[in-house]
Amino acid sequence: MTDPITTESRLTAFVQDLIERMRLELQVSLESLPDGLRVNLSGPTPNRSFAGRARRSTRCQHVVSAAFRDALPDNQRIVVDCQGFRKAKDRELQQMARYLMEK
């Protein structure tokens, strides 16, 4: 008897298929967060521009969120991060918040 397919494995396969259809050469990895999962996309696809990474992250985020809306509990979410764009933005916002708290 085999184990049931987990949300994580379904999510990984779904995102891999999605980026292949977008003709991007990116690898998919998952990272557990306190409030859900982060889908990290990385690879040799050229960094055409900072805005390009943002657009790819946003596009994938919308599709993945719609497809897996009911896969996680209500207090959990899935975040798609293309080549570290969102992680860098999260760090930037945290630094700004710390700076403003110090003021």
SEFIZA-3560 file (N, C-alpha, C; in Angstrom, 3 decimals):
REM SEFIZA-3560
<numar><xx>0.847</xx><yy>-1.182</yy><zz>0.000</zz><atom>N</atom></numar>
<numar><xx>0.000</xx><yy>0.000</yy><zz>0.000</zz><atom>CA</atom></numar>
<numar><xx>0.891</xx><yy>1.243</yy><zz>0.000</zz><atom>C</atom></numar>
<numar><xx>0.577</xx><yy>2.198</yy><zz>-0.864</zz><atom>N</atom></numar>
<numar><xx>1.391</xx><yy>3.407</yy><zz>-0.962</zz><atom>CA</atom></numar>
<numar><xx>0.799</xx><yy>4.517</yy><zz>-0.126</zz><atom>C</atom></numar>
<numar><xx>1.668</xx><yy>5.468</yy><zz>0.241</zz><atom>N</atom></numar>
<numar><xx>1.208</xx><yy>6.624</yy><zz>1.013</zz><atom>CA</atom></numar>
<numar><xx>0.356</xx><yy>7.523</yy><zz>0.128</zz><atom>C</atom></numar>
<numar><xx>-0.637</xx><yy>8.164</yy><zz>0.705</zz><atom>N</atom></numar>
<numar><xx>-1.430</xx><yy>9.108</yy><zz>-0.082</zz><atom>CA</atom></numar>
<numar><xx>-0.551</xx><yy>10.274</yy><zz>-0.532</zz><atom>C</atom></numar>
<numar><xx>-0.909</xx><yy>10.842</yy><zz>-1.640</zz><atom>N</atom></numar>
<numar><xx>-0.152</xx><yy>11.981</yy><zz>-2.165</zz><atom>CA</atom></numar>
<numar><xx>-0.351</xx><yy>13.165</yy><zz>-1.234</zz><atom>C</atom></numar>
<numar><xx>0.745</xx><yy>13.757</yy><zz>-0.790</zz><atom>N</atom></numar>
<numar><xx>0.669</xx><yy>14.879</yy><zz>0.136</zz><atom>CA</atom></numar>
<numar><xx>0.416</xx><yy>16.179</yy><zz>-0.604</zz><atom>C</atom></numar>
<numar><xx>-0.038</xx><yy>17.160</yy><zz>0.141</zz><atom>N</atom></numar>
<numar><xx>-0.230</xx><yy>18.494</yy><zz>-0.432</zz><atom>CA</atom></numar>
<numar><xx>1.084</xx><yy>19.006</yy><zz>-0.988</zz><atom>C</atom></numar>
<numar><xx>2.174</xx><yy>18.777</yy><zz>-0.262</zz><atom>N</atom></numar>
<numar><xx>3.485</xx><yy>19.258</yy><zz>-0.696</zz><atom>CA</atom></numar>
<numar><xx>3.904</xx><yy>18.645</yy><zz>-2.027</zz><atom>C</atom></numar>
<numar><xx>3.710</xx><yy>17.350</yy><zz>-2.189</zz><atom>N</atom></numar>
<numar><xx>4.109</xx><yy>16.715</yy><zz>-3.446</zz><atom>CA</atom></numar>
<numar><xx>3.198</xx><yy>17.146</yy><zz>-4.597</zz><atom>C</atom></numar>
<numar><xx>1.900</xx><yy>17.299</yy><zz>-4.326</zz><atom>N</atom></numar>
<numar><xx>0.989</xx><yy>17.794</yy><zz>-5.359</zz><atom>CA</atom></numar>
<numar><xx>1.365</xx><yy>19.215</yy><zz>-5.764</zz><atom>C</atom></numar>
<numar><xx>1.675</xx><yy>20.040</yy><zz>-4.764</zz><atom>N</atom></numar>
<numar><xx>2.058</xx><yy>21.430</yy><zz>-5.019</zz><atom>CA</atom></numar>
<numar><xx>3.335</xx><yy>21.496</yy><zz>-5.852</zz><atom>C</atom></numar>
<numar><xx>4.332</xx><yy>20.714</yy><zz>-5.487</zz><atom>N</atom></numar>
<numar><xx>5.594</xx><yy>20.700</yy><zz>-6.233</zz><atom>CA</atom></numar>
<numar><xx>5.356</xx><yy>20.290</yy><zz>-7.682</zz><atom>C</atom></numar>
<numar><xx>4.604</xx><yy>19.219</yy><zz>-7.903</zz><atom>N</atom></numar>
<numar><xx>4.327</xx><yy>18.754</yy><zz>-9.262</zz><atom>CA</atom></numar>
<numar><xx>3.542</xx><yy>19.794</yy><zz>-10.053</zz><atom>C</atom></numar>
<numar><xx>2.571</xx><yy>20.419</yy><zz>-9.420</zz><atom>N</atom></numar>
<numar><xx>1.752</xx><yy>21.441</yy><zz>-10.090</zz><atom>CA</atom></numar>
<numar><xx>2.616</xx><yy>22.623</yy><zz>-10.535</zz><atom>C</atom></numar>
<numar><xx>3.448</xx><yy>23.121</yy><zz>-9.623</zz><atom>N</atom></numar>
<numar><xx>4.284</xx><yy>24.286</yy><zz>-9.945</zz><atom>CA</atom></numar>
<numar><xx>5.332</xx><yy>23.917</yy><zz>-11.001</zz><atom>C</atom></numar>
<numar><xx>5.905</xx><yy>22.718</yy><zz>-10.914</zz><atom>N</atom></numar>
<numar><xx>6.872</xx><yy>22.287</yy><zz>-11.929</zz><atom>CA</atom></numar>
<numar><xx>6.223</xx><yy>22.283</yy><zz>-13.304</zz><atom>C</atom></numar>
<numar><xx>5.014</xx><yy>21.751</yy><zz>-13.394</zz><atom>N</atom></numar>
<numar><xx>4.285</xx><yy>21.743</yy><zz>-14.668</zz><atom>CA</atom></numar>
<numar><xx>4.000</xx><yy>23.167</yy><zz>-15.142</zz><atom>C</atom></numar>
<numar><xx>3.606</xx><yy>24.023</yy><zz>-14.222</zz><atom>N</atom></numar>
<numar><xx>3.296</xx><yy>25.416</yy><zz>-14.560</zz><atom>CA</atom></numar>
<numar><xx>4.509</xx><yy>26.134</yy><zz>-15.140</zz><atom>C</atom></numar>
<numar><xx>5.661</xx><yy>26.010</yy><zz>-14.502</zz><atom>N</atom></numar>
<numar><xx>6.837</xx><yy>26.738</yy><zz>-14.999</zz><atom>CA</atom></numar>
<numar><xx>7.355</xx><yy>26.144</yy><zz>-16.309</zz><atom>C</atom></numar>
<numar><xx>7.165</xx><yy>24.839</yy><zz>-16.498</zz><atom>N</atom></numar>
<numar><xx>7.529</xx><yy>24.239</yy><zz>-17.781</zz><atom>CA</atom></numar>
<numar><xx>6.643</xx><yy>24.794</yy><zz>-18.892</zz><atom>C</atom></numar>
<numar><xx>5.358</xx><yy>24.964</yy><zz>-18.610</zz><atom>N</atom></numar>
<numar><xx>4.443</xx><yy>25.529</yy><zz>-19.601</zz><atom>CA</atom></numar>
<numar><xx>4.762</xx><yy>27.007</yy><zz>-19.882</zz><atom>C</atom></numar>
<numar><xx>5.369</xx><yy>27.691</yy><zz>-18.898</zz><atom>N</atom></numar>
<numar><xx>5.800</xx><yy>29.080</yy><zz>-19.084</zz><atom>CA</atom></numar>
<numar><xx>7.154</xx><yy>29.144</yy><zz>-19.792</zz><atom>C</atom></numar>
<numar><xx>7.703</xx><yy>27.970</yy><zz>-20.113</zz><atom>N</atom></numar>
<numar><xx>8.997</xx><yy>27.838</yy><zz>-20.793</zz><atom>CA</atom></numar>
<numar><xx>10.141</xx><yy>28.460</yy><zz>-19.984</zz><atom>C</atom></numar>
<numar><xx>10.099</xx><yy>28.222</yy><zz>-18.686</zz><atom>N</atom></numar>
<numar><xx>11.153</xx><yy>28.693</yy><zz>-17.792</zz><atom>CA</atom></numar>
<numar><xx>11.933</xx><yy>27.494</yy><zz>-17.287</zz><atom>C</atom></numar>
<numar><xx>13.236</xx><yy>27.661</yy><zz>-17.163</zz><atom>N</atom></numar>
<numar><xx>14.085</xx><yy>26.595</yy><zz>-16.628</zz><atom>CA</atom></numar>
<numar><xx>14.366</xx><yy>26.908</yy><zz>-15.168</zz><atom>C</atom></numar>
<numar><xx>13.432</xx><yy>26.537</yy><zz>-14.327</zz><atom>N</atom></numar>
<numar><xx>13.550</xx><yy>26.800</yy><zz>-12.898</zz><atom>CA</atom></numar>
<numar><xx>13.313</xx><yy>25.516</yy><zz>-12.114</zz><atom>C</atom></numar>
<numar><xx>13.975</xx><yy>25.400</yy><zz>-10.971</zz><atom>N</atom></numar>
<numar><xx>13.748</xx><yy>24.277</yy><zz>-10.082</zz><atom>CA</atom></numar>
<numar><xx>12.784</xx><yy>24.724</yy><zz>-8.984</zz><atom>C</atom></numar>
<numar><xx>12.022</xx><yy>23.764</yy><zz>-8.490</zz><atom>N</atom></numar>
<numar><xx>11.020</xx><yy>24.023</yy><zz>-7.465</zz><atom>CA</atom></numar>
<numar><xx>11.474</xx><yy>23.384</yy><zz>-6.163</zz><atom>C</atom></numar>
<numar><xx>11.438</xx><yy>24.162</yy><zz>-5.093</zz><atom>N</atom></numar>
<numar><xx>11.665</xx><yy>23.606</yy><zz>-3.757</zz><atom>CA</atom></numar>
<numar><xx>10.667</xx><yy>24.252</yy><zz>-2.805</zz><atom>C</atom></numar>
<numar><xx>10.326</xx><yy>23.527</yy><zz>-1.761</zz><atom>N</atom></numar>
<numar><xx>9.379</xx><yy>24.034</yy><zz>-0.772</zz><atom>CA</atom></numar>
<numar><xx>10.100</xx><yy>24.332</yy><zz>0.528</zz><atom>C</atom></numar>
<numar><xx>9.612</xx><yy>25.356</yy><zz>1.206</zz><atom>N</atom></numar>
<numar><xx>10.151</xx><yy>25.765</yy><zz>2.499</zz><atom>CA</atom></numar>
<numar><xx>8.969</xx><yy>25.946</yy><zz>3.445</zz><atom>C</atom></numar>
<numar><xx>9.062</xx><yy>25.327</yy><zz>4.609</zz><atom>N</atom></numar>
<numar><xx>7.995</xx><yy>25.497</yy><zz>5.599</zz><atom>CA</atom></numar>
<numar><xx>8.139</xx><yy>26.845</yy><zz>6.281</zz><atom>C</atom></numar>
<numar><xx>7.016</xx><yy>27.524</yy><zz>6.423</zz><atom>N</atom></numar>
<numar><xx>6.950</xx><yy>28.799</yy><zz>7.122</zz><atom>CA</atom></numar>
<numar><xx>6.007</xx><yy>28.626</yy><zz>8.310</zz><atom>C</atom></numar>
<numar><xx>6.116</xx><yy>29.496</yy><zz>9.312</zz><atom>N</atom></numar>
<numar><xx>5.177</xx><yy>29.395</yy><zz>10.443</zz><atom>CA</atom></numar>
<numar><xx>3.715</xx><yy>29.501</yy><zz>10.012</zz><atom>C</atom></numar>
<numar><xx>3.469</xx><yy>30.232</yy><zz>8.917</zz><atom>N</atom></numar>
<numar><xx>2.091</xx><yy>30.435</yy><zz>8.468</zz><atom>CA</atom></numar>
<numar><xx>1.788</xx><yy>29.777</yy><zz>7.124</zz><atom>C</atom></numar>
<numar><xx>2.578</xx><yy>28.758</yy><zz>6.741</zz><atom>N</atom></numar>
<numar><xx>2.286</xx><yy>28.061</yy><zz>5.495</zz><atom>CA</atom></numar>
<numar><xx>3.520</xx><yy>27.528</yy><zz>4.807</zz><atom>C</atom></numar>
<numar><xx>3.511</xx><yy>27.628</yy><zz>3.473</zz><atom>N</atom></numar>
<numar><xx>4.606</xx><yy>27.117</yy><zz>2.651</zz><atom>CA</atom></numar>
<numar><xx>5.108</xx><yy>28.188</yy><zz>1.705</zz><atom>C</atom></numar>
<numar><xx>6.421</xx><yy>28.186</yy><zz>1.461</zz><atom>N</atom></numar>
<numar><xx>7.012</xx><yy>29.051</yy><zz>0.440</zz><atom>CA</atom></numar>
<numar><xx>7.483</xx><yy>28.147</yy><zz>-0.686</zz><atom>C</atom></numar>
<numar><xx>7.062</xx><yy>28.445</yy><zz>-1.906</zz><atom>N</atom></numar>
<numar><xx>7.514</xx><yy>27.745</yy><zz>-3.089</zz><atom>CA</atom></numar>
<numar><xx>8.661</xx><yy>28.571</yy><zz>-3.658</zz><atom>C</atom></numar>
<numar><xx>9.874</xx><yy>28.015</yy><zz>-3.590</zz><atom>N</atom></numar>
<numar><xx>11.047</xx><yy>28.712</yy><zz>-4.109</zz><atom>CA</atom></numar>
<numar><xx>11.330</xx><yy>28.244</yy><zz>-5.529</zz><atom>C</atom></numar>
<numar><xx>11.424</xx><yy>29.195</yy><zz>-6.450</zz><atom>N</atom></numar>
<numar><xx>11.771</xx><yy>28.908</yy><zz>-7.837</zz><atom>CA</atom></numar>
<numar><xx>13.167</xx><yy>29.471</yy><zz>-8.081</zz><atom>C</atom></numar>
<numar><xx>14.072</xx><yy>28.625</yy><zz>-8.521</zz><atom>N</atom></numar>
<numar><xx>15.437</xx><yy>29.086</yy><zz>-8.776</zz><atom>CA</atom></numar>
<numar><xx>16.002</xx><yy>28.340</yy><zz>-9.964</zz><atom>C</atom></numar>
<numar><xx>17.035</xx><yy>28.913</yy><zz>-10.569</zz><atom>N</atom></numar>
<numar><xx>17.668</xx><yy>28.218</yy><zz>-11.676</zz><atom>CA</atom></numar>
<numar><xx>18.380</xx><yy>29.141</yy><zz>-12.626</zz><atom>C</atom></numar>
<numar><xx>18.779</xx><yy>28.569</yy><zz>-13.754</zz><atom>N</atom></numar>
<numar><xx>19.608</xx><yy>29.308</yy><zz>-14.702</zz><atom>CA</atom></numar>
<numar><xx>18.871</xx><yy>30.298</yy><zz>-15.593</zz><atom>C</atom></numar>
<numar><xx>17.522</xx><yy>30.376</yy><zz>-15.463</zz><atom>N</atom></numar>
<numar><xx>16.796</xx><yy>31.344</yy><zz>-16.285</zz><atom>CA</atom></numar>
<numar><xx>17.368</xx><yy>32.720</yy><zz>-16.008</zz><atom>C</atom></numar>
<numar><xx>17.796</xx><yy>33.438</yy><zz>-17.040</zz><atom>N</atom></numar>
<numar><xx>18.438</xx><yy>34.736</yy><zz>-16.816</zz><atom>CA</atom></numar>
<numar><xx>17.534</xx><yy>35.696</yy><zz>-16.044</zz><atom>C</atom></numar>
<numar><xx>18.170</xx><yy>36.474</yy><zz>-15.174</zz><atom>N</atom></numar>
<numar><xx>17.455</xx><yy>37.533</yy><zz>-14.468</zz><atom>CA</atom></numar>
<numar><xx>17.287</xx><yy>38.690</yy><zz>-15.437</zz><atom>C</atom></numar>
<numar><xx>16.252</xx><yy>38.627</yy><zz>-16.211</zz><atom>N</atom></numar>
<numar><xx>16.066</xx><yy>39.664</yy><zz>-17.221</zz><atom>CA</atom></numar>
<numar><xx>15.923</xx><yy>41.037</yy><zz>-16.581</zz><atom>C</atom></numar>
<numar><xx>15.198</xx><yy>41.075</yy><zz>-15.505</zz><atom>N</atom></numar>
<numar><xx>15.040</xx><yy>42.338</yy><zz>-14.798</zz><atom>CA</atom></numar>
<numar><xx>14.413</xx><yy>42.065</yy><zz>-13.447</zz><atom>C</atom></numar>
<numar><xx>14.557</xx><yy>43.014</yy><zz>-12.564</zz><atom>N</atom></numar>
<numar><xx>13.937</xx><yy>42.927</yy><zz>-11.246</zz><atom>CA</atom></numar>
<numar><xx>12.427</xx><yy>42.844</yy><zz>-11.405</zz><atom>C</atom></numar>
<numar><xx>11.875</xx><yy>43.661</yy><zz>-12.302</zz><atom>N</atom></numar>
<numar><xx>10.426</xx><yy>43.666</yy><zz>-12.541</zz><atom>CA</atom></numar>
<numar><xx>9.956</xx><yy>42.328</yy><zz>-13.109</zz><atom>C</atom></numar>
<numar><xx>10.788</xx><yy>41.683</yy><zz>-13.909</zz><atom>N</atom></numar>
<numar><xx>10.436</xx><yy>40.390</yy><zz>-14.480</zz><atom>CA</atom></numar>
<numar><xx>10.250</xx><yy>39.337</yy><zz>-13.408</zz><atom>C</atom></numar>
<numar><xx>11.123</xx><yy>39.336</yy><zz>-12.402</zz><atom>N</atom></numar>
<numar><xx>10.986</xx><yy>38.384</yy><zz>-11.300</zz><atom>CA</atom></numar>
<numar><xx>9.702</xx><yy>38.655</yy><zz>-10.531</zz><atom>C</atom></numar>
<numar><xx>9.378</xx><yy>39.927</yy><zz>-10.349</zz><atom>N</atom></numar>
<numar><xx>8.153</xx><yy>40.292</yy><zz>-9.634</zz><atom>CA</atom></numar>
<numar><xx>6.926</xx><yy>39.807</yy><zz>-10.403</zz><atom>C</atom></numar>
<numar><xx>6.929</xx><yy>40.002</yy><zz>-11.707</zz><atom>N</atom></numar>
<numar><xx>5.788</xx><yy>39.568</yy><zz>-12.526</zz><atom>CA</atom></numar>
<numar><xx>5.642</xx><yy>38.052</yy><zz>-12.491</zz><atom>C</atom></numar>
<numar><xx>6.756</xx><yy>37.320</yy><zz>-12.610</zz><atom>N</atom></numar>
<numar><xx>6.677</xx><yy>35.855</yy><zz>-12.574</zz><atom>CA</atom></numar>
<numar><xx>6.151</xx><yy>35.386</yy><zz>-11.220</zz><atom>C</atom></numar>
<numar><xx>6.652</xx><yy>35.986</yy><zz>-10.147</zz><atom>N</atom></numar>
<numar><xx>6.177</xx><yy>35.611</yy><zz>-8.812</zz><atom>CA</atom></numar>
<numar><xx>4.686</xx><yy>35.859</yy><zz>-8.677</zz><atom>C</atom></numar>
<numar><xx>4.239</xx><yy>37.017</yy><zz>-9.139</zz><atom>N</atom></numar>
<numar><xx>2.828</xx><yy>37.392</yy><zz>-9.022</zz><atom>CA</atom></numar>
<numar><xx>1.947</xx><yy>36.476</yy><zz>-9.852</zz><atom>C</atom></numar>
<numar><xx>2.356</xx><yy>36.195</yy><zz>-11.072</zz><atom>N</atom></numar>
<numar><xx>1.556</xx><yy>35.314</yy><zz>-11.938</zz><atom>CA</atom></numar>
<numar><xx>1.433</xx><yy>33.926</yy><zz>-11.330</zz><atom>C</atom></numar>
<numar><xx>2.558</xx><yy>33.375</yy><zz>-10.930</zz><atom>N</atom></numar>
<numar><xx>2.535</xx><yy>32.038</yy><zz>-10.317</zz><atom>CA</atom></numar>
<numar><xx>1.726</xx><yy>32.047</yy><zz>-9.027</zz><atom>C</atom></numar>
<numar><xx>1.873</xx><yy>33.119</yy><zz>-8.244</zz><atom>N</atom></numar>
<numar><xx>1.156</xx><yy>33.225</yy><zz>-6.971</zz><atom>CA</atom></numar>
<numar><xx>-0.350</xx><yy>33.130</yy><zz>-7.184</zz><atom>C</atom></numar>
<numar><xx>-0.865</xx><yy>33.851</yy><zz>-8.173</zz><atom>N</atom></numar>
<numar><xx>-2.308</xx><yy>33.843</yy><zz>-8.438</zz><atom>CA</atom></numar>
<numar><xx>-2.788</xx><yy>32.444</yy><zz>-8.829</zz><atom>C</atom></numar>
<numar><xx>-2.066</xx><yy>31.806</yy><zz>-9.735</zz><atom>N</atom></numar>
<numar><xx>-2.485</xx><yy>30.490</yy><zz>-10.214</zz><atom>CA</atom></numar>
<numar><xx>-2.408</xx><yy>29.454</yy><zz>-9.090</zz><atom>C</atom></numar>
<numar><xx>-1.295</xx><yy>29.451</yy><zz>-8.357</zz><atom>N</atom></numar>
<numar><xx>-1.104</xx><yy>28.474</yy><zz>-7.277</zz><atom>CA</atom></numar>
<numar><xx>-2.121</xx><yy>28.705</yy><zz>-6.158</zz><atom>C</atom></numar>
<numar><xx>-2.339</xx><yy>29.957</yy><zz>-5.787</zz><atom>N</atom></numar>
<numar><xx>-3.311</xx><yy>30.255</yy><zz>-4.734</zz><atom>CA</atom></numar>
<numar><xx>-4.702</xx><yy>29.783</yy><zz>-5.117</zz><atom>C</atom></numar>
<numar><xx>-5.090</xx><yy>29.982</yy><zz>-6.366</zz><atom>N</atom></numar>
<numar><xx>-6.415</xx><yy>29.539</yy><zz>-6.815</zz><atom>CA</atom></numar>
<numar><xx>-6.508</xx><yy>28.014</yy><zz>-6.819</zz><atom>C</atom></numar>
<numar><xx>-5.461</xx><yy>27.351</yy><zz>-7.273</zz><atom>N</atom></numar>
<numar><xx>-5.489</xx><yy>25.895</yy><zz>-7.385</zz><atom>CA</atom></numar>
<numar><xx>-5.448</xx><yy>25.203</yy><zz>-6.020</zz><atom>C</atom></numar>
<numar><xx>-4.776</xx><yy>25.808</yy><zz>-5.043</zz><atom>N</atom></numar>
<numar><xx>-4.591</xx><yy>25.166</yy><zz>-3.739</zz><atom>CA</atom></numar>
<numar><xx>-5.310</xx><yy>25.912</yy><zz>-2.613</zz><atom>C</atom></numar>
<numar><xx>-6.318</xx><yy>26.655</yy><zz>-2.969</zz><atom>N</atom></numar>
<numar><xx>-7.075</xx><yy>27.462</yy><zz>-2.004</zz><atom>CA</atom></numar>
<numar><xx>-7.552</xx><yy>26.650</yy><zz>-0.798</zz><atom>C</atom></numar>
<numar><xx>-8.022</xx><yy>25.458</yy><zz>-1.036</zz><atom>N</atom></numar>
<numar><xx>-8.587</xx><yy>24.638</yy><zz>0.040</zz><atom>CA</atom></numar>
<numar><xx>-7.625</xx><yy>23.570</yy><zz>0.558</zz><atom>C</atom></numar>
<numar><xx>-6.369</xx><yy>23.584</yy><zz>0.108</zz><atom>N</atom></numar>
<numar><xx>-5.425</xx><yy>22.534</yy><zz>0.490</zz><atom>CA</atom></numar>
<numar><xx>-4.819</xx><yy>22.735</yy><zz>1.874</zz><atom>C</atom></numar>
<numar><xx>-4.787</xx><yy>23.973</yy><zz>2.346</zz><atom>N</atom></numar>
<numar><xx>-4.204</xx><yy>24.272</yy><zz>3.648</zz><atom>CA</atom></numar>
<numar><xx>-5.274</xx><yy>24.834</yy><zz>4.582</zz><atom>C</atom></numar>
<numar><xx>-5.068</xx><yy>24.721</yy><zz>5.889</zz><atom>N</atom></numar>
<numar><xx>-6.020</xx><yy>25.326</yy><zz>6.835</zz><atom>CA</atom></numar>
<numar><xx>-6.139</xx><yy>26.837</yy><zz>6.600</zz><atom>C</atom></numar>
<numar><xx>-7.195</xx><yy>27.428</yy><zz>7.113</zz><atom>N</atom></numar>
<numar><xx>-7.477</xx><yy>28.849</yy><zz>6.885</zz><atom>CA</atom></numar>
<numar><xx>-6.345</xx><yy>29.778</yy><zz>7.320</zz><atom>C</atom></numar>
<numar><xx>-5.627</xx><yy>29.419</yy><zz>8.360</zz><atom>N</atom></numar>
<numar><xx>-4.570</xx><yy>30.306</yy><zz>8.856</zz><atom>CA</atom></numar>
<numar><xx>-3.232</xx><yy>30.065</yy><zz>8.156</zz><atom>C</atom></numar>
<numar><xx>-3.216</xx><yy>29.231</yy><zz>7.131</zz><atom>N</atom></numar>
<numar><xx>-1.999</xx><yy>28.932</yy><zz>6.377</zz><atom>CA</atom></numar>
<numar><xx>-2.108</xx><yy>29.501</yy><zz>4.966</zz><atom>C</atom></numar>
<numar><xx>-0.938</xx><yy>29.765</yy><zz>4.366</zz><atom>N</atom></numar>
<numar><xx>-0.937</xx><yy>30.294</yy><zz>3.005</zz><atom>CA</atom></numar>
<numar><xx>0.243</xx><yy>29.736</yy><zz>2.230</zz><atom>C</atom></numar>
<numar><xx>0.197</xx><yy>29.891</yy><zz>0.923</zz><atom>N</atom></numar>
<numar><xx>1.285</xx><yy>29.487</yy><zz>0.043</zz><atom>CA</atom></numar>
<numar><xx>1.842</xx><yy>30.754</yy><zz>-0.595</zz><atom>C</atom></numar>
<numar><xx>3.150</xx><yy>30.915</yy><zz>-0.508</zz><atom>N</atom></numar>
<numar><xx>3.834</xx><yy>32.061</yy><zz>-1.097</zz><atom>CA</atom></numar>
<numar><xx>4.757</xx><yy>31.549</yy><zz>-2.190</zz><atom>C</atom></numar>
<numar><xx>4.703</xx><yy>32.156</yy><zz>-3.371</zz><atom>N</atom></numar>
<numar><xx>5.587</xx><yy>31.779</yy><zz>-4.470</zz><atom>CA</atom></numar>
<numar><xx>6.679</xx><yy>32.840</yy><zz>-4.573</zz><atom>C</atom></numar>
<numar><xx>7.937</xx><yy>32.379</yy><zz>-4.571</zz><atom>N</atom></numar>
<numar><xx>9.089</xx><yy>33.283</yy><zz>-4.617</zz><atom>CA</atom></numar>
<numar><xx>9.975</xx><yy>32.896</yy><zz>-5.789</zz><atom>C</atom></numar>
<numar><xx>10.060</xx><yy>33.767</yy><zz>-6.780</zz><atom>N</atom></numar>
<numar><xx>10.858</xx><yy>33.510</yy><zz>-7.973</zz><atom>CA</atom></numar>
<numar><xx>12.242</xx><yy>34.129</yy><zz>-7.806</zz><atom>C</atom></numar>
<numar><xx>13.245</xx><yy>33.277</yy><zz>-7.713</zz><atom>N</atom></numar>
<numar><xx>14.649</xx><yy>33.672</yy><zz>-7.609</zz><atom>CA</atom></numar>
<numar><xx>14.896</xx><yy>34.657</yy><zz>-6.466</zz><atom>C</atom></numar>
<numar><xx>14.240</xx><yy>34.427</yy><zz>-5.342</zz><atom>N</atom></numar>
<numar><xx>14.478</xx><yy>35.191</yy><zz>-4.134</zz><atom>CA</atom></numar>
<numar><xx>13.843</xx><yy>36.568</yy><zz>-4.072</zz><atom>C</atom></numar>
<numar><xx>12.993</xx><yy>36.916</yy><zz>-5.036</zz><atom>N</atom></numar>
<numar><xx>12.400</xx><yy>38.256</yy><zz>-5.071</zz><atom>CA</atom></numar>
<numar><xx>11.592</xx><yy>38.553</yy><zz>-3.810</zz><atom>C</atom></numar>
<numar><xx>10.668</xx><yy>37.663</yy><zz>-3.465</zz><atom>N</atom></numar>
<numar><xx>9.802</xx><yy>37.925</yy><zz>-2.302</zz><atom>CA</atom></numar>
<numar><xx>10.570</xx><yy>37.889</yy><zz>-0.994</zz><atom>C</atom></numar>
<numar><xx>11.524</xx><yy>36.973</yy><zz>-0.887</zz><atom>N</atom></numar>
<numar><xx>12.311</xx><yy>36.884</yy><zz>0.340</zz><atom>CA</atom></numar>
<numar><xx>13.077</xx><yy>38.198</yy><zz>0.556</zz><atom>C</atom></numar>
<numar><xx>13.624</xx><yy>38.761</yy><zz>-0.517</zz><atom>N</atom></numar>
<numar><xx>14.335</xx><yy>40.039</yy><zz>-0.421</zz><atom>CA</atom></numar>
<numar><xx>13.375</xx><yy>41.164</yy><zz>-0.030</zz><atom>C</atom></numar>
<numar><xx>12.183</xx><yy>41.156</yy><zz>-0.599</zz><atom>N</atom></numar>
<numar><xx>11.187</xx><yy>42.181</yy><zz>-0.258</zz><atom>CA</atom></numar>
<numar><xx>10.738</xx><yy>42.037</yy><zz>1.192</zz><atom>C</atom></numar>
<numar><xx>10.573</xx><yy>40.801</yy><zz>1.668</zz><atom>N</atom></numar>
<numar><xx>10.205</xx><yy>40.577</yy><zz>3.067</zz><atom>CA</atom></numar>
<numar><xx>11.278</xx><yy>41.141</yy><zz>3.996</zz><atom>C</atom></numar>
<numar><xx>12.555</xx><yy>40.865</yy><zz>3.681</zz><atom>N</atom></numar>
<numar><xx>13.660</xx><yy>41.396</yy><zz>4.495</zz><atom>CA</atom></numar>
<numar><xx>13.665</xx><yy>42.923</yy><zz>4.487</zz><atom>C</atom></numar>
<numar><xx>13.427</xx><yy>43.497</yy><zz>3.319</zz><atom>N</atom></numar>
<numar><xx>13.392</xx><yy>44.958</yy><zz>3.195</zz><atom>CA</atom></numar>
<numar><xx>12.284</xx><yy>45.551</yy><zz>4.062</zz><atom>C</atom></numar>
<numar><xx>11.105</xx><yy>44.939</yy><zz>4.038</zz><atom>N</atom></numar>
<numar><xx>9.987</xx><yy>45.432</yy><zz>4.853</zz><atom>CA</atom></numar>
<numar><xx>10.273</xx><yy>45.278</yy><zz>6.344</zz><atom>C</atom></numar>
<numar><xx>10.908</xx><yy>44.164</yy><zz>6.732</zz><atom>N</atom></numar>
<numar><xx>11.262</xx><yy>43.957</yy><zz>8.137</zz><atom>CA</atom></numar>
<numar><xx>12.262</xx><yy>45.009</yy><zz>8.599</zz><atom>C</atom></numar>
<numar><xx>13.251</xx><yy>45.307</yy><zz>7.765</zz><atom>N</atom></numar>
<numar><xx>14.234</xx><yy>46.330</yy><zz>8.112</zz><atom>CA</atom></numar>
<numar><xx>13.579</xx><yy>47.699</yy><zz>8.239</zz><atom>C</atom></numar>
<numar><xx>12.660</xx><yy>47.998</yy><zz>7.329</zz><atom>N</atom></numar>
<numar><xx>11.962</xx><yy>49.282</yy><zz>7.379</zz><atom>CA</atom></numar>
<numar><xx>11.124</xx><yy>49.381</yy><zz>8.647</zz><atom>C</atom></numar>
<numar><xx>10.462</xx><yy>48.294</yy><zz>9.017</zz><atom>N</atom></numar>
<numar><xx>9.640</xx><yy>48.292</yy><zz>10.234</zz><atom>CA</atom></numar>
<numar><xx>10.508</xx><yy>48.506</yy><zz>11.469</zz><atom>C</atom></numar>
<numar><xx>11.670</xx><yy>47.832</yy><zz>11.517</zz><atom>N</atom></numar>
<numar><xx>12.580</xx><yy>48.029</yy><zz>12.646</zz><atom>CA</atom></numar>
<numar><xx>13.073</xx><yy>49.467</yy><zz>12.721</zz><atom>C</atom></numar>
<numar><xx>13.397</xx><yy>50.023</yy><zz>11.574</zz><atom>N</atom></numar>
<numar><xx>13.863</xx><yy>51.413</yy><zz>11.513</zz><atom>CA</atom></numar>
<numar><xx>12.784</xx><yy>52.364</yy><zz>12.033</zz><atom>C</atom></numar>
<numar><xx>11.551</xx><yy>52.145</yy><zz>11.594</zz><atom>N</atom></numar>
<numar><xx>10.452</xx><yy>53.013</yy><zz>12.016</zz><atom>CA</atom></numar>
<numar><xx>10.134</xx><yy>52.846</yy><zz>13.497</zz><atom>C</atom></numar>
<numar><xx>10.283</xx><yy>51.616</yy><zz>14.027</zz><atom>N</atom></numar>
<numar><xx>10.054</xx><yy>51.410</yy><zz>15.457</zz><atom>CA</atom></numar>
<numar><xx>11.111</xx><yy>52.132</yy><zz>16.289</zz><atom>C</atom></numar>
<numar><xx>12.333</xx><yy>52.194</yy><zz>15.788</zz><atom>N</atom></numar>
<numar><xx>13.416</xx><yy>52.862</yy><zz>16.503</zz><atom>CA</atom></numar>
<numar><xx>13.228</xx><yy>54.386</yy><zz>16.513</zz><atom>C</atom></numar>
<numar><xx>12.558</xx><yy>54.897</yy><zz>15.527</zz><atom>N</atom></numar>
<numar><xx>12.338</xx><yy>56.351</yy><zz>15.427</zz><atom>CA</atom></numar>
<numar><xx>11.375</xx><yy>56.769</yy><zz>16.450</zz><atom>C</atom></numar>
//
